[in-house]
Amino acid sequence: HAIDMGCGPSGILDLLADRAGPKGQVVGLDFEPANVALARQFTAVRGLANVEVRQGDAHRTGFPSASFDLVHARTLLINVPDPATVIAEMARLARPGGWVAVLEPDGGESVCYPAHPAWDRLTQIFFSAQEVDGADTFIGRRLPELFRQAGLVDIGVEAKADIYPAGHSRRTIRADLVRSMRPKILAAGIASEREL
């Protein structure tokens, strides 16, 4: 039994369904109704009969304690206020001996070499826009501490730094994210239309 919290339109539901097998059960959970609809479509098209997608809040899922062998989240904690409450809920949902696994970025170590003033300003705009929603751009470095506070043991962390070649789509991810947050940035007065 596994749950993918904050699964979005697909998450890793297909990977979990494969690992759980026909006798296993996978739950996808997302707060946004549009994501739930897309995830349900994703599972239906792929014939993932052992997956159920539900709408719900990762802070308070409503599932009984110790319901899952694996509790998973990817890029959820960086986007929610009070990630400690979500981790505590994840720990509550995991069966004794089960796993809590997360994959979260840490935006503080994204660099441009050679240094460029426009990159530095773009980074500042991005961090400020994330703060508007209560997101913690530096959640990655805090995970071991948050796991310990939630009572988890045998904590392991793997840090990874990607270097993308010229022309790779991930080289522009920071600019793409700022573009997607343009209305919020303008409304909060973080940057002007001209600067953007």
Sequence and secondary structure as in RCSB ss.txt:
>XXXX:A:sequence
HAIDMGCGPSGILDLLADRAGPKGQVVGLDFEPANVALARQFTAVRGLANVEVRQGDAHRTGFPSASFDLVHART
LLINVPDPATVIAEMARLARPGGWVAVLEPDGGESVCYPAHPAWDRLTQIFFSAQEVDGADTFIGRRLPELFRQA
GLVDIGVEAKADIYPAGHSRRTIRADLVRSMRPKILAAGIASEREL
>XXXX:A:secstr
 EEEET TTTTTHHHHHHHH TT  EEEEES HHHHHHHHHHHHHTT TTEEEEE BTTB    TT EEEEEEES
 GGGSS HHHHHHHHHHHEEEEEEEEEE   GGG   SS  HHHHHHHHHHHHHHHHTT  TTHHHHHHHHHHHT
T  S           TT GGGGHHHHHHHHTHHHHHHHTSS TTT 
